Amino acid sequence: MPRTRPPYPPEFRAEAVRMARPTGKTHQQVADDLGVSRQSVANWLRQADLDDGRRDDGLTTVEREELLR
């Protein structure tokens, strides 16, 4: 059975977003710098865009948490 990894902490995800946005680095460059997958970085950027109101094609973190409750 493959090992699963616990979720990355929110602070780590926020740092990935900070590394990608202003610098213009690609998802792959940020992923390589942090030792995570490119898809993880893409997912975190997408969620950050939803939370910041830059996108409206999904649920924000607050909305998602409310649905779970």
Buried (B, 14 or more C-beta within 10 A) or exposed (E): EEEEEEEBEEEEBEBBBEBBBEEEBEBEBBBEEBEBEBEBBBBBBBBBBBBEEEBEEEEBEEEEEEEEE
